[in-house]
Amino acid sequence: MEILMHYTDYTEDANRLWVDIDRGIRSKDPQRQFEAILKMPALFKKDSPTIISAALIKLATLFQEG
C-alpha cells in the first residue's frame, strides 16, 4: 500500500507528523481523512505525551462528530 510507505518520512519529527494528520482530518475529502487516521499509529510510537494526548482527543472528536 502506498499510504503505508509515508511512515518513514516522519521518523524524526512528531510535530511534522501531527500537522500532517491534523490537516488530513480537517480535510473535506474522505480519502484524505482515512489516510490521516492510518498515520495515527506512527504518531503513537513517538515519545511525546502532549502530542499523543492531542491526537487521542482529535480522534475521539472525529468519531463523536461522525
Residue, then its C-alpha position, 0 to 999 in steps of 0.5 A: m500500500e502506498i499510504l503505508m510507505h509515508y511512515t518513514d518520512y516522519t521518523e524524526d519529527a512528531n510535530r511534522l507528523w501531527v500537522d500532517i494528520d491534523r490537516g488530513i482530518r480537517s480535510k473535506d475529502p474522505q480519502r484524505q481523512f482515512e489516510a490521516i487516521l492510518k498515520m495515527p499509529a506512527l504518531f503513537k510510537k513517538d515519545s511525546p505525551t502532549i502530542i499523543s494526548a492531542a491526537l487521542i482527543k482529535l480522534a475521539t472528536l472525529f468519531q463523536e462528530g461522525 
